[in-house]
Amino acid sequence: MRPTRYPRDMRGYGANPPDPKWPDGAHVCVQFVVNYEEGGENCVLHGDAASEAFLSEIVGAAPWAGMRHWNMESIYEYGARVGFWRLHRLFTQAKVPVTVYGVASALSRSPDQVAAMREADWEIATHGLRWIDYRDHAPKDERADLDEAVRLHTEVVGERPAGIYLGRTSVNSVRLAAEEGGFAYVSDTYDDELPYWLDHDGQGNAIAPQLVIPYTLDANDMRFATPQGFNSGDQFFAYLKDAFDTLYEEGRNGRPGMLNIGLHCRLIGRPGRAAALKRFIDYVANHERVWIARRIDIARHWAEHHPYQAPALRPSRMGGPEFVERFGSIFEHSPWIAERAFMLELGPAHDTAGGLHNALCRMFRSASKDERLGVLTAHPDLAGKLAQAKRLTAESSKEQASAGLDALTDTERARFTELNTAYVEKFGFPFIIAVKGLTKDKILAVFEARVDNDRATEFATACTQVERIALLRLRDLLPL
């Protein structure tokens, strides 16, 4: 039976994200995106079955099947006719670099705006062929639209897009973009505050690792068009300021991050909202050590300073024999624990020392008491006969040597032998302790104290130490 494998990565960088090494030691990277969708939205004029109903002043709008929605169309037209130019003036006057997520069909209907984007040296990434929902598209149809988006974008803009954010995605969108092979980055995720490399699900897909620069839906003016979103420019400014201040302070304390800000011409381009955006740009400009960048600049920086590095071991992607071969000795002479753990729902979160340790310990903890006793009795005595005869496992030999147990005086060896005998006679299993970082004197003191415990207490203590030993062994094999 093939075990279940969980494709979602619930761990990411974990407790210790990398230092992004932003240019000039910046505490935070700030990135502005202008989504250009006007003219690419759902409309019967574009061959769609119904009118647009997403992200406009008409909150809660419903599609009009087979009909043009004049109000909706004119709201989108405002973004192209007025909102874009207000944003263009604002960003160019402030000398702020911008990335545009441009819907290819929308760009093709806005030649003056495209010329202005290029004149300002804005990056123009692709936002797909049309601003429509792809959740129900068959993969081949979505791929056909992606190919046409790249072709049309290249024709209209003059160069192919280096980045992609589809937005209204299917579960296949990121994989299809990576398979296309020409994107420096993909942004259809919201799962992190730093870029990362995605090497897919390990199911035999021959796709090169793809750089992902996550996007945002919170520091985003779309919340002006959603229930319980921003009701005023002041709310938008306050949210952006709080986000910036938090990330800036974290950066000062050694954890630089990235702030994405999503904008739409028809939303933030309104005068009552644009003023809040200007206040925020001015606020950021008053801080030192801030890198304001286009997304392509971030992608190039990350590829240079954090190139993809394939993990040496990835437990969740191993076959059964390899998994047991690699991890069968983590619990002393007890490969059955690894055999059972292999059948769990492993995923990317189990590809670290802590993650795999949890999976192995689950099998140890859920085993019968006799099975756990068997694990305890599989451990050798400390500085006992097996050690003297050099018949320990490689792991045990290394561990005991690290504590100096392979270089005892005759008096020390006699005391360990005495305690080993008394301990086994009383409890029925050997004394077990994770020796890493302990001196032989400390080990001896703990040994002398624990031999006076009752059996239930010592059984539980020994099991805890077995798990501790397993974690230390895994840390020698896997990332933390």
Secondary structure, DSSP 8 states (H G I E B T S, - for coil): ----B--S-S-TTTTS------GGG-SEEEEEEEEE-TTSBS-GGGT-SB---SSSSSTT----BTS--HHHHHHHHHIIIIIHHHHHHHHHHHT---EEEE-HHHHHT-HHHHHHHHHTT-EEEE--SSBS--TT--HHHHHHHHHHHHHHHHHHHSS--SEE--SS--TTHHHHHHHH---SEE----S-SS-EEE-TTSSS-----EEE----SSSBGGGGGSTTS--SHHHHHHHHHHHHHHHHHHHHTT--EEEEEEEEHHHHTSHHHHHHHHHHHHHHHTSSSEEE--HHHHHHHHHHHS-----S--GGG--HHHHHHHHTTSSTT-HHHHHHHHTS-B-GGGSSHHHHHHHHHHHHHHS-HHHHHHHHHHS--TT-HHHHTT-S-HHHHHHHHHTTTTS--HHHHHHHHHHHHHHHHHHSS------TT--HHHHHHHHHHHTTS-HHHHHHHHHHHHHHHHHHHHHTTS--
